[in-house]
């Protein structure tokens, strides 16, 4: 009985750890999607927005302006990567059962 309770406790702790990672990954996914969506939409609205890219090299920081299309493409890659991470963690959680 004690061994079974220990196994249940270990499974529960693992599920909590996976759920915490999943919540964090979903938050990153959501934030990236919100930023990406600022780069698309009504052409006149997007045209009024400014997109800057910060490049850091140690203590040297350089900022450049980029097009909304370039910003969208970069954020879309991040969004797709975040979505893959969410999918992987969801599978890990499903396999815990």
C-alpha positions as a Markdown table, in Angstrom:
| # | Residue | x | y | z |
|---|---|---|---|---|
| 1 | Unk | 0.0 | 0.0 | 0.0 |
| 2 | Unk | 2.8 | 2.4 | 0.9 |
| 3 | Unk | 4.6 | 1.7 | -2.4 |
| 4 | Unk | 1.4 | 2.5 | -4.3 |
| 5 | Unk | 0.9 | 5.7 | -2.4 |
| 6 | Unk | 4.5 | 6.7 | -3.1 |
| 7 | Unk | 4.0 | 6.0 | -6.9 |
| 8 | Unk | 0.8 | 8.1 | -6.9 |
| 9 | Unk | 2.6 | 10.9 | -5.1 |
| 10 | Unk | 5.5 | 10.8 | -7.6 |
| 11 | Unk | 3.0 | 10.8 | -10.5 |
| 12 | Unk | 1.1 | 13.7 | -9.0 |
| 13 | Unk | 4.3 | 15.7 | -8.5 |
| 14 | Unk | 5.4 | 15.0 | -12.1 |
| 15 | Unk | 2.0 | 16.1 | -13.4 |
| 16 | Unk | 2.3 | 19.3 | -11.4 |
| 17 | Unk | 5.8 | 20.0 | -12.8 |
| 18 | Unk | 4.6 | 19.3 | -16.4 |
| 19 | Unk | 1.5 | 21.5 | -15.9 |
| 20 | Unk | 3.7 | 24.4 | -14.7 |
| 21 | Unk | 5.9 | 24.0 | -17.7 |
| 22 | Unk | 2.8 | 23.9 | -20.0 |
| 23 | Unk | 1.4 | 27.0 | -18.4 |
| 24 | Unk | 4.7 | 28.9 | -19.0 |
| 25 | Unk | 4.9 | 27.7 | -22.6 |
| 26 | Unk | 1.3 | 28.7 | -23.3 |
| 27 | Unk | 2.0 | 32.1 | -21.8 |
| 28 | Unk | 5.0 | 32.6 | -24.1 |
| 29 | Unk | 2.9 | 31.4 | -27.0 |
| 30 | Unk | 0.1 | 33.8 | -26.2 |
| 31 | Unk | 2.5 | 36.8 | -25.7 |
| 32 | Unk | 4.2 | 36.0 | -29.0 |
| 33 | Unk | 0.9 | 35.8 | -30.9 |
| 34 | Unk | -0.2 | 39.1 | -29.5 |
| 35 | Unk | 3.0 | 40.8 | -30.6 |
| 36 | Unk | 2.8 | 39.1 | -34.0 |
| 37 | Unk | -0.8 | 40.3 | -34.5 |
| 38 | Unk | 0.4 | 43.9 | -34.1 |
| 39 | Unk | 2.3 | 43.5 | -37.3 |
| 40 | Unk | -0.7 | 42.5 | -39.4 |
| 41 | Unk | -4.2 | 43.7 | -40.0 |
| 42 | Unk | -5.5 | 46.9 | -41.4 |
| 43 | Unk | -2.8 | 48.4 | -43.7 |
| 44 | Unk | -3.3 | 52.0 | -42.6 |
| 45 | Unk | -3.2 | 51.0 | -38.9 |
| 46 | Unk | 0.0 | 48.9 | -39.3 |
| 47 | Unk | 1.6 | 51.7 | -41.3 |
| 48 | Unk | 1.4 | 54.0 | -38.3 |
| 49 | Unk | 3.3 | 51.6 | -36.0 |
| 50 | Unk | 7.0 | 51.5 | -35.6 |
| 51 | Unk | 8.9 | 48.3 | -35.3 |
| 52 | Unk | 12.4 | 48.3 | -33.7 |
| 53 | Unk | 14.8 | 45.4 | -33.4 |
| 54 | Unk | 17.3 | 45.5 | -30.6 |
| 55 | Unk | 20.6 | 43.7 | -31.2 |
| 56 | Unk | 22.8 | 43.2 | -28.2 |
| 57 | Unk | 26.4 | 42.1 | -28.2 |
| 58 | Unk | 27.7 | 42.1 | -24.6 |
| 59 | Unk | 27.1 | 45.7 | -23.4 |
| 60 | Unk | 26.7 | 47.1 | -26.9 |
| 61 | Unk | 23.1 | 47.6 | -27.9 |
| 62 | Unk | 22.0 | 48.6 | -31.4 |
| 63 | Unk | 18.5 | 49.3 | -32.4 |
| 64 | Unk | 17.2 | 49.3 | -36.0 |
| 65 | Unk | 13.8 | 49.9 | -37.5 |
| 66 | Unk | 12.4 | 47.0 | -39.5 |
| 67 | Unk | 9.3 | 46.6 | -41.6 |
| 68 | Unk | 6.0 | 45.2 | -40.3 |
| 69 | Unk | 6.4 | 42.3 | -42.6 |
| 70 | Unk | 9.9 | 41.5 | -41.3 |
| 71 | Unk | 8.7 | 41.8 | -37.7 |
| 72 | Unk | 5.7 | 39.5 | -38.5 |
| 73 | Unk | 7.9 | 36.9 | -40.1 |
| 74 | Unk | 10.3 | 36.8 | -37.1 |
| 75 | Unk | 7.5 | 36.7 | -34.6 |
| 76 | Unk | 5.7 | 34.0 | -36.6 |
| 77 | Unk | 8.8 | 31.8 | -36.4 |
| 78 | Unk | 8.9 | 32.3 | -32.6 |
| 79 | Unk | 5.1 | 31.6 | -32.4 |
| 80 | Unk | 5.4 | 28.3 | -34.4 |
| 81 | Unk | 8.4 | 27.2 | -32.2 |
| 82 | Unk | 6.3 | 28.1 | -29.0 |
| 83 | Unk | 3.4 | 26.1 | -30.4 |
| 84 | Unk | 5.7 | 23.1 | -31.0 |
| 85 | Unk | 6.9 | 23.3 | -27.4 |
| 86 | Unk | 3.3 | 23.4 | -26.2 |
| 87 | Unk | 2.4 | 20.4 | -28.3 |
| 88 | Unk | 5.3 | 18.4 | -27.0 |
| 89 | Unk | 4.5 | 19.2 | -23.3 |
| 90 | Unk | 0.8 | 18.3 | -23.9 |
| 91 | Unk | 1.9 | 14.9 | -25.3 |
| 92 | Unk | 4.2 | 14.4 | -22.3 |
| 93 | Unk | 1.3 | 15.2 | -19.9 |
| 94 | Unk | -1.0 | 12.8 | -21.8 |
| 95 | Unk | 1.5 | 10.0 | -21.6 |
| 96 | Unk | 1.8 | 10.4 | -17.9 |
| 97 | Unk | -1.6 | 8.7 | -17.5 |
